Every structure is written in C-alpha cells, then in structure tokens.
C-alpha cells in the first residue's frame, strides 16, 4: 500500500499532534504515515490493528480529531430572475465596489474549505469564459496530481479547469463537483462574478481569485466514536487542518493576500479556542496579509447548551441537568468545568434508576448500565485537559431510552464565576437523529467552534427586514467571557446562485468577501501593506453600526453591524 492509499483507507485512523513527528513512534507501531502541516503540527495515520480502540483514555481528547458540520440552515434550488442587493447595500459593500474606491477583491485570494464548487457556473468565470478558480483540491479523489506538500487527494489547477470548461464534457477532465451545493452557495455570495441580462447576480468580491478544497467525509471510526447519524455531513479536524495548509500554500506561492472563509462548525471543544485546529487558525490569522473569517453557527435556539453555577460560600453545590432525549441510537455530551472546582456526577434514567455518585478521584473511566434500560453510558474524565487546562467529563450515551435523563452534577470546593462553574454541550443539530435538548438551556455561549478562536474574525447574523437579530444564530461570549463575536452580518434570505439561503454560512461568506475588499485596498493597493486579521477586525469594529440605547459589545451583535463604507469614513476622518 502506498502512503496515499493508506491515508485514504478507512483502515487507518487519524491522530493529531501539535509537534513534529511523534518521537519514537516507529518503536510502538510499524504501519503509519506522517503528514507534516506546519513547524509544530502534523497528522499521523496509523493502521487500526496496531492501536487500542479510539477513546480519550487510549489517546487524548486533544489528539482525536473532532467532527464539524455545515452551517447552512436552508437554501438551494433554482436561482430566481431577480436579485436583491439589500444585504450589499446595508453592509456598504455595493458602495465600496463603486467609485471612487472600486473595491472588488482584485488581487486577493478567497479560500473555501467546504463541499466543493460547481466550477462550470458562470459566476466563477471571467467575462471571456475562463475560470476565476486558481485550483481545486479534492480530498476524495486519489488518482491525479498531488498538491505540493500533501500526501492525498487530487489537485486540479486553473489550466486544467479551463481545459475542462472548453470541452464537451467538463467532468471527464475535472470530476470534482459540489453535489451538496453548500460550498457553491458560500463561494457565490463571497466571490460570485457580476451577471447581467435575464439572470442578474453580484457577489461581494467579484474580481477575487478563488481557491477551493472539497473536504472528504469523516472516516467511519470517527463517525462511530461520535455516534453520528448515517446521513450527516461531517468533516474531520485533520482534513480541515490539511485544507488550511493547502490554501495558505497558494497565497504564499502567488504572494497574494488570503481570506479564508470557514462555514462549518461544531459544539465539541472547550468553547475557548484551545483545540489543535484553533491553534493553527491563530497562527494563520496573525500572519501578514491574512484574514480568517468564521460564523458562529445556528445553535442559538437549539437548547444544546447548559450552564451551571456554584453557590458562593458552600463547599458543594448540586445541580440537576435534565436532558430530554428523543429516538437516538447514541450521542455524546461534554461537561467543561472551571478551575479550581472539581465535579462529581450521578445519572438518573427516565425509569428512575440512579447510579452511584462518581467523583473521579481515581481518574478512571466509568461505564454505567441499568436494569430496566438497555442504555449504556461511558464516561471519561480528564482533570486537566491538555489544551485548555480545564476539567473535562466526556459522555457517550449508547442506545439511550427516550425520555428525560438527569445528570446530577456536584460542584466541589469552587467559588462561582460570573460565567458559570461548568458548561455542558450536546452535539449540533445535524449530529443528532431526533429532538434531544436540555430542559433548562442557556442561549448564550452557543457560538460553534472554532468561532471562539481569539485572532479570527467571528460573526453572528441578522435579518435585513426589520433589522432583527436572527434567533437561530449562535451567541457569545466565550466560556470564559472573552468577547466573541466581533461583528454581526446579514444572513437571512440572502440571494445565492442556488437560490435564497439562510444561516451562519452565508453571513460568513458575505463578511469574507467584504474582507477581500478591504485587503485589496490595504495590501494590493498599498495603503496598509502589513495588515492581518487582528488589525482588519479592529478597522471593521470602528466602522460597525451601533444602535442607540444598546450596550456594546453584545452577546448577539458583537460591536455592531458590519459596514465597510463606514469603516472607510472612519479611516478618512469623515
């Protein structure tokens, strides 16, 4: 088997490492492949037969790739014959495209890691019919040229895509295609060309060049570990990290500014931006001429977040966390505690059986079974999780009986914090098979990961009609109370090349194209040559529209509604 075949094979598991190739690995396992990503980051693919089954105890929470889902709530279909420019007007995008600024993303690379792209669509072509796509890396196809520095998938360059577009059957030459439409939707909003005639359309940065990664679906071992529904679109943290490496390589090779649009998210993680993916995004976002844009997801009204508090002055505080479980084959839940408190748990089934209280002093993994339920619950405990430094209790509910399950959480020796003593998250809606939710949820701290990463630009979304915050949008702040999101962007009934669409993804795409406009002015035209995500973010915050009578930063609106024209007014001193 070649290295490429091993990475593609379901018989090899992916393990992340935030350092170079694990020292002495070849003395432990014989059959593996190491994919370097950055100086202190890599992915190891190991033959499953040579390692223990996947678990936090056998590996670590940090090294097991998390899975991420798509951030569009609805959309798709046939594009209408009319185009509504209201979101472009309300964000100042249309004004910045015109005189005197003429900001259309010229000279900037917009990068997408998603479900791929329908490269033959007119909105991704120049006026002469040639492609505006620099390259497509399809992680699913393994019989063509490899991208530089990466060991799997196939890359289709601009020259190959142009040859495909001139042929009678383009997909014989470039078989990569976006069957889902999610990636095409986002790319059209951020970077769609201006269309005239009977079908009118205009993207945010219509002259930007485009680089695309079609992510492969997460491997079976991850889907089994996280107990995902069979039909759920899910993408591995390891493949996302490799995708970012590909996009960064393109920008380096062309010496161009790069804006990365990320329209995927997860409820897994500490919601403080401490995963291996988060660290890599921070690294990219703080490089000159780079911007990373993320949406906060659609989990605001999903009832998938719970926050518990310790009572000041008490040695122990007990909180009954009730979960209404639907017809599920299985699901996970995570409890993140704040130091210095520690946490004990017991579990009550819908039938009334109660487990013994477990305080995890022995740091053991526990598995609970019940006399009157077929359910098994495996609970793994990490006193000091490597990335966050916080306590983690990880639950796997297998064949849960429908009804109300109660996790009794005892907070020991901890004074309460303003942001809560512990937080719990259920999976995002797409990773559940039925309606499963907390009976007493909190709508706050519902930004999906990795939107809590410190240096990236994070947006929630609102509805232009009535200027109303979208209730489904994720909300801040982070688990420790750090300010996220920074901005709020239109995200309801946005015109895309595949029809009107609503969700965090299109808001992220709109803001990404806006950032490409700013990068053109700042870097390409030489006005702020060394700008990166942090500076760009603060320029946009200064120009954000803030309603009178509201307090900012807000959990919903961040520092206000993004408006690039207002940003340039601030820069100009108007």
N, C-alpha and C positions, 0 to 999 in steps of 0.2 A: 504494500500500500504506500502511495506517495504521501507526502505531508499534506498536500491539497486534499486528497481523498480522506485522510484521517480527520481533518478539520471539518469536512462536510459530513462525515459519518455520524449517525446517531449513537454509535458505539463509543464515542469519545466525549467526555464531559469537559465543560469549560470552567476553569478556575482562574480568578483574577489575582494579581499580585501588584502591590504598589511599590515594587522594587524591580531590579533586573531579574534575570532568570534565577529561580529559587536555587540557592546553593545546596549542592548535594542531592538534588532531585533524582539524578541518574542512579544513585545508590538505593533509592526507595522504589522507583518504578523504571521499567525498561522502555515501555512503549508510550511515548509522548511527543508532542510538538510544542515548541515555544514560539509565540508570536510577539516580538517586541513592538511596543507602541510609542513610548517616549523614554526619556532617560531613566525614569524611575517607575515605569509602568509596563506591564506585559500580561499576556493571556497564555495559560498553559492548557493544552488539550491532552487529556490523559485517557488511556484505554480503561473503560469502566470495570473490566475484570481485574484490574490491578489495584483498585482502591476500595475503601469501605463505601457503603451506601451514602448517598448525599444527606447530610444533616449538619446542623451548626456544631454539634459536638465533634464530628469527624473532621470537619474543615473549620471554618469560622464564618460568622454571619457576613463579614465584610468580603470574604473571598468568593462566596456563592453569588453568581450574577442574579440580580433582581430582574423582574419582567415588567415591561411597560406597555401600555395600551394606547389606542388612538384617542385623540381629544376632540373629535367632531361629534356633536350630538345628533345632527341630521343634515341632510343635503343630498345632492346628486340628482341625476335625471337629465333633462334636456334644457339647454340654455335658452332663456327667453329672448324675444326680439328687442326688448328694451333693456337699458342699463341704468341703474340708479346710482348716481355719483355722490349721494348724500354723505356716505362714510368718508369719501375722499375730501369732500368739502369741509366736513366738521373736524377733520384732523389736520387741515391746512395742506394736505398732500397735493391737491389739484392746483392750489395757488402756487406752491413751490415748483411744480412742473412747468409753469408758465414763466413769462418774462417778469422780472429780469434774471431770476435765479436759474431757470431751465434745468431743474434737478430731476433727472430721470433714471438715476442709478448708473450712468455711463462710467465705465472703467472699474466697476465694483463687481465682485463675485458674490452671488447669493447661493448659499449651500443648503440643501434639503436632505434630511435622512428620514425616510418615510416608506410609503408603499410603492415608490417608483414614480414614473411620469409617463404620460401619453405624449411621447416626443413628437408625434406627427401632427399634433394640434397646431392650428395657425397661431395661437397666442405664444408659442415658444419658437417662432421663426422670425427672421428678418424680413424686410419688405421684398427682397429678391427670392424668398422661399428657403434660404439656407437656415440652418439651426442656430439658435442662440445658446444651445447647451454645449458646454465645454466637454463634459464627459458624464457617463453613467456607469457607476459600479454596481452591478447586480450580484448580490451575495449568494444568490440561489443557483446561478449558472456556473458550471466549473469546467467548461471545455474551450474557453477562449483566453485571450491575453490577461495576465495578472496585472493589477495596479502595482506601481512601484512600492516596494517595501511591505506588501501584504501577500499573504500566502493562500488565499482562497477567493472564489468568485471570479467574475469576468468584467473587464473594463471595456466600454465602447467609447471611443474618442469622438471628437467633433467631426473628424474626417470620415469616420465610419458611419456616423449618424447621417451626415449629408449624403453619402453614397446610398444609404438605405432610403432616404426621402426621394431620391431620384429614380429609384427602382419601382417596378410594378408591384412588388410585394415587399414592403419595407421590413416586415417582421421575419423574413427569411435571413436578412442580414443582421438586424438588431432585434433579437427575440424578446428582449427585456420590455415589459409592458406593465402598466399600472391597472390591474384588474379591479382593485378595490375602488380607486378614484380619490382616496384621501390625499395622497401626495400631489396629484394633479390639481385638486381643489386648492391646496395651500400655495402651490407654485404659481397658479394663475392669479391669485389675489396679490401675491407679493411681487411677481415679475412678469405678468402677462403683457404681451405686446398690445398696442392700440389697434383695435379693429374698426374698420369703417364699413359703410354700405349697409345692407339689410341687417347684419349681425354686428352690433356695436359692443365693444368691451375695452376696458382700460385697467391695467394693473398699476400697482403703486410705483414700481421702478421698472418701466417697460423697456429700458435700454440696458439693464444689468445683464451680465452673463450668468449662466446657471450651471451649477454642479449638483449632481444627484446621486444619492445612494438608495438603492432598493434593498431595504433590510430583509433578511430572511426571518422566518418564523422561529420562535424559540424551540429548542430541541425537546424531544419527549421527556427526557429526565428532569428538565426544569418544569415542564407542564405538570408532570406527576408530583413533583415536590411541592409546588404551589397549588396543586389541585384545580387547575384551570378548566373551564368548560371546553369541550372539544372544538367548538366553532369560534372560540375567542381569538382575535388577532392579538398576538403577544410577541414582544421582541426582547431579546436578551441584552442585558447590560454590556456583555462582552462585544456583541456585534455593533452596538451603538458607539462604544469607545473606538472600535476599529473604523467605523464610518466617519467619526470626527477626525481621526488621523488622515483619512483619505481627503476630506475637504480641506484640511489645513495644508496638506501637501500641494494641492492645486494652487492655493493662494501663494505659497512660497515659490513655487516654480514660475509663476507668472508675475511675481512681485506686485500683487494687487491687494487692495483691502478686501476683507472677507466678512460677510454677515451670515451667521448660521441660524437657521430657523428650525426650532425643535417643537413639533406639535404632538408630542407623546408624553405620557406621564404615568405615575404610579403612586399608590398610597404606602408602598413599602419604604422603610427608611425612617430615620430619626426626625425628619422634617426640620433639619437644621443645615442640610447640605454638607454631610460628612462622609458620603459614600466615595468609593474609588472613582466612579463616574463624575461625581461632584468636584473632586479634586482636580481631575483633568479639565473639566469645564472652566474652573477657576484659572488654571494655567493658561488656557487658550484666551479667555476673556481679558486677561491682563497683558496680553501681547499687543504691541502697537499695530494699528490698522485692523483690529479685530473687534467684532461685536457678536455676542451670543444672546439670542432672544428666546425667551420661554414663556409659555402660557401657564396659568395657574390651574388649568383643568376645569372640570364641570361637576365637582363634588360638593358644592356649597349646600345644596338641599338634599343630599343623598342620605343623610343620617348615618354616615360611616365614620364619624369621629366622636370620641367621648373624652371629656377632661374631668379628672378627679382632684380633689383638694384635701390636704391635711388640715386639721383643726389646730390652730396655734395654741401651744401650751399642753396639748395632750401627747402622751408617749405613743399612743396608737390611735389611728382613725380608720374606721371601716366604711367602705363604700360598696354598694351592691350595683354592679354594672349589668344591666339587663339587655340581652340581645334577642330580638325576635328573628328566629331562623325559619326560612322557607324550605322548599323542597330542594335541598342541596345534596350533592354527592360528597362534598367536602369543601372546606375553605380554611384560610389562615386568618389569624389576628395577631397584632403586635401591641405590646404594652411597653412604653418607654417611661422610665422613672427618672426623676430629677434628684441628683445628689444633694445632701448627704443621706436622704431617706433610702430605706430598702423596703421591699414589698413582698408580702406573702399572699397566697391565693387559696381559695377553695372554690369548687364548682358545684352548682345545683342544676340538675337536669329538669326538663319540663314535667317529668313524673314525680319529682320531689326528692330524688336521691341526692345526697350531699357527700362530696369527697372530704377526706381529712384536709386540714389546713397544711399547706406546704410553705415553709419559709426559705427553702433553698440554701440553707446554711452549708449543706454538703455539696452545693453546686451541681446537683445531679439532674439528669433528665428524667422526667416522670411520665408515665403513661397511665391514664385513667380509663377504666371500663366500668360498666354499670349493669346491674342485674336485670333491670327492666328496659334497657335501651341497648340497641346494637352499636351505639356510638362508641368510638374510641377517641380520646383526646391526648395527643402527645404534647408535652410542654417542655421546652428547652429554655434554660436560664443562662444569662451572661451578666455577671455582676458589674463588670466594666467592659463595655463593648469597645473594641479597638479603635474605631473611627471617631465615635462621639464622646467616649469616656463615661457614658451613662449606663444605667441598668436596663437590660432588655429581657422581657419574657415573651417567648415566641410560641404561639398556639397553633396546632394543626387539628382541626375538627374533621374526623373521618366518619362518613355516614351519619351525620347529625339528625336526630329526631326533630321533626318540625315542632315549633313551639318556642316558649321563652326559656332560654338558658341564662343563668345568673352566674357571673364571676364575682365572687366576693373578694375584694382587694383590700388588704390591710396595709396601711402606710405606717411604717415604724420609725420612730426617732427622727422625724423630719418636720421642721417648721415650714409652713406653707409658703409658696412663692406666688407672686401676682399672676403668673401664667400657668399655675397648676402644679400639683405634685406629681401627677402622672397623666399620660395621654394614651389612648388606645385608638387604633385604626383598623377598620375592616378593609378588604380589597376594594378597588374601584368598581363601579357598577358593571363594567364589561367583564370583570373576572368573577362575577357571581352568577349562579344559574337561576336564582329566584330573588324575591324581595327579602333580603336579610339586612337588618339595621338595628342600631341602638334605639332603645325606647326613650332615652333622655339624652339626645345627641347635642353637640355644640356645632353650630355652623362655621365657627371660626377655626383658624389653623387648619384649613381644608385645601390649601394650595397643594397640588400634587408635586411629588419630587420629579425632576431635580430643580423645580422652580424656586426652592429656598436657598440655592447656591448664592453666596454673597456677592460675587462680582458680575453675575449675569444680569440682564435686564428682564424683569418679570412684569407681566401684565395680566390684569383681570379684564373683564369685558362688560360692556353696557349696550343698551338698545338706543339707537338714534331717536326713534319715535318716542317722544315723551322724555328723552334724556334720562332713562331709568336704568339703574344698576340691574344686571341680569341675575336673578336669584340663584340660578344653577351654577354661576361662576364660583370658582374657589375663592376663599377669602384668607387674609392674613390674620395675625402676623405669624412668624415662625414659632416653633415650640418654646423657644427661649425669649420670645418677644422682640426679636430683631425685625426691622422694617422691611417687609415684603407684602404686597407688591410695591413697585415704584410708580406704576402708571396704570391707567385704565383706557382701553381701546374699544371701538365699536366691534361687536361680534354677533349681532342678531340680524338674520335675514340679509346677509352680505351676498352680493352678486358674485358668482364664480363662473368659470367656463362650463361647469357642470350643473348649473342651477343655483338657486339661493341656498345658503348654508348658514347654520348657527352653531356656535361653540367656541371653545377656547382656541382651537386650531386656526380658524380664520382670523381671529383677533391677533394671534401671534404672527401670522403671515402679513397682515396689514402693517403691524409695527416693524416687522423685519424689512419690508420694502421701504418704509419711512427711514429706517436706519441706513439703508443703502443710499437714499437721497442725501442724508447728512454726510456719509462717508465720501460721496462724490465731491461735495463742497469742501469738506475738511482735508481729505487726503489727495484725491485725484487733482483737484484744482489748487491745492497747496495752501489752504487757509489755516488748517490746523493739522499739520502733516503727521503728528505722532499720536493722534487721538486713539483711545481704546475704549472698551466697554464702560469703564468707570466714568471717564470724562464725558462720553456721549450720553450716558444715563443722566448725568447731572445737568448737561445742557438741556435735555428734554424735560427734566423736572422743573427747571427755571421757566420754561415756556408753557408748562402744563396749565390748563384752565381749571381754576378752583372756584367753586360756587360760594357765594357769600353766605355766612352763617354756619358753614360746616368747618369741622376741625380736621386739619391735615397734619401728618399723614393719617390716612384712614385705612381700616382693615379691608374695605371694599375698593376704594378709589385710589389708594396709594397717595401720591402727591397731587393727583388730579388727572384730568382727561388730556391725553397726548395731543399736541398741536404743533407741528413743525414750523408753521408760519409765525406763531407766537414766539417760538424759540429764536428765530432769526430776528424778530423785532427786539428781543432782549439783547441779542448779540450786537445789533446795530444801535442799541441805546434809544430805540423809539419808545 
